[in-house]
Amino acid sequence: MAASLLAGCQFAGPGADGGRAETARDFPRAQRDVAGVVSNQFSNENQRDSVGEAKTVMDLADIAPGMTVADIGAGEGYYTVRLAERVGPRGRVLAQDIDRKALSRLGQRVERERLDNVSIRLGTPDDPKLPGHSFDRVFLVHMYHEVEEPYAFLWRLWPSVRKDGRVIVVDMDRPTGQHGIAPLLLTCEFERVGFELDGFEKAPGLAGYYAQFKRKATRPHPADIKPCQQDIVATQAAAQ
């Protein structure tokens, strides 16, 4: 059983930098498992629409016409196409992923559905490669637990969020090795790089929870970021 739970995950101690990208080594390593990418399709799109997933998330995030939003880990584009419709022709959607093949398929879908307000960008595991001060909302839907370098990734995401913008996370409340992340651990990692939680919901159809973060006034220097200890967060959760 233990072997099956660890399959597809990776974890290394704080001193183990072997295999890490050079661009990530100024940042602490995640003190938790990192889930492997299993599929770019979280589930069937019709099934997700039948329970109103995207509508619920977009309503909670107050997505309105004219907004500029980013869909990180866009995959096959479930949220991308629905965000494009919601923000309308005056809005913009940037769809990002680290999987070139997935982006190629998404590009074909964007052309086929004539989504003129959508652009596509390739990211890296430690950098979403987003333009600065550009986004009203950034979406991380059922993918944050797969981010290999969360502190580097979030630190580099921070400048792309407008002052009154928000980062939206949808995920499951279960161990990261089982393709989810505990809300307390999620919040801890975001707070360590300059964000703060300002919204949390559990709603039918989400297959998990909705968490919303805003930027703090400043972000720390990479050397000053202290990693969240999973055992400490678990202890805090048990005490509540």
Secondary structure, DSSP 8 states (H G I E B T S, - for coil): -HHHHHTTEE---TT--TT--GGGTTS---SS-EE----S-SS-HHHHHHTTHHHHHHHHTT--TT-EEEEET-TT-HHHHHHHHHH-TTSEEEEEES-HHHHHHHHHHHHHTT-TTEEEEE-BTTB----TT-EEEEEEES-GGG-S-HHHHHHHHGGGEEEEEEEEEEE-SS-GGGS---HHHHHHHHHHTTEEEEEEE--TTSSSEEEEEEE-S----GGG-----HHHHHHHHHH-
